[in-house]
Amino acid sequence: MTESATPATPATSTPPPTPRRSDSTRAAILAAARERFASDGYERATVRVIAKDARIDPSMVIRYFGSKEKLFDAVLDVDLRMPDPAGLSRQEVGRVLVSHFLDLWEEGDTLTAMLRVGVTNTTGADRIQGIFRDQLVPVARAVCPDPEQVPARAALAASQMLGMALARYVLRFPSAVELPRAEVVAWLAPTVQRYLTAPFPSQAF
């Protein structure tokens, strides 16, 4: 009599990893801090109030971030995930950048909150300036025809994209909110392109 074969164990799929509680707690603190810093400013926003907004004990804020100052730094620690300058087409940089920033603004509230903090707080404004200086200037340097003009051209490009973000996502002007995305790109891209790549304008004195 032959021994019966052992039934095969049915294959089971590996369940997706469950987010760690520490990750969700940190995210909740950051979300509450963005809103509170934006509405109250740095000085008035307290660890206790931020913890209440996040529905946790204030000691947890200190445990995760150390201090209100370090929490503020974390709120404004934003990676713009800029395109690789080496792979950018000089002829398409305006369209690429405007499309990229629209993606960033629309995928979540981090950049919107950052902008709201920046317009209400001088420290926040300084931090935003640093973010754009460190992350946008290398792109401008790759396409700008004159290295000496890079900082000014990057600032002009940022003024266009941040201005639209302020009108569309923070102040929510109806006419700006209602603009189709393709229309926003069509309006802004040529201007950003000109700021970054056009010859320096002639001066009349």
Secondary structure, 3 states (H helix, E strand, C coil): CCCCCCCCCCCCCCCCCCCCHHHHHHHHHHHHHHHHHHHHHHHHCCHHHHHHHHCCCHHHHHHHHCCHHHHHHHHCCCCCCCCCHHHCCCCCHHHHHHHHHHHHHHCCCHHHHHHHHHHHCHHHHHHHHHHHHHHHHHHHHHHCCCHHHHHHHHHHHHHHHHHHHHHHHHCCCHHHHCCCHHHHHHHHHHHHHHHHHCCCCCCCC
